[in-house]
Amino acid sequence: MFGITPRLNFMKLLTDNRPRAFAKISGDKEYPDLQGYVYFYEASNGGILIEAEIFGLPQTDSLEIPAFFGFHLHETGDCSDHFSHTGGHYNPGQRPHPQHKGDMPPLRSSDGYAWLAFYDDDMKLYDIVGRSVVIHRDRDDFMSQPAGNAGEKIACGVIQTI
């Protein structure tokens, strides 16, 4: 049950705190308190471990419904002009949503805070540096084409090497 698994390698990557790339996330004028970082670690067995820590996510209208936010890699690393230049989801294989390389698990906010870590064995660091990480106002429905109907872009950061 507690044998050697890739999890131990991932925990070591996080504990050593030596990501190979990062994106500093910032909200726009409507969400000035939204900020955080997304870190990208190269895993020894291939792929990337992605860790996000985000603060200041907006609250939902209902206290009974958890706040989920779309979280994607976009084609272009340009967060200017209310994030209108980020392009679509990063999708080099032209796959349907949610099978894009840029589709990531949604962020779940707890009082405006979200922490997420996941592994993607299909992603390579050299493919994503210079692209953007975008947080959307709504949850991704994982069905609508081409991008999951996740709503407006409320925060963005450009992926840079360290």
Secondary structure, 3 states (H helix, E strand, C coil): CCCCCHHHHHHHHHHHCCCCEEEEEEECCCCCCCEEEEEEEECCCCCEEEEEEEECCCCCCCCCCCEEECEEEECCCCCHHHHCCCCCECCCCCCCCCCCCCECCCEEEECCEEEEEEEECCCCHHHHCCCEEEEECCCCCCCCCCCCCCCCEEEEEEEEEC
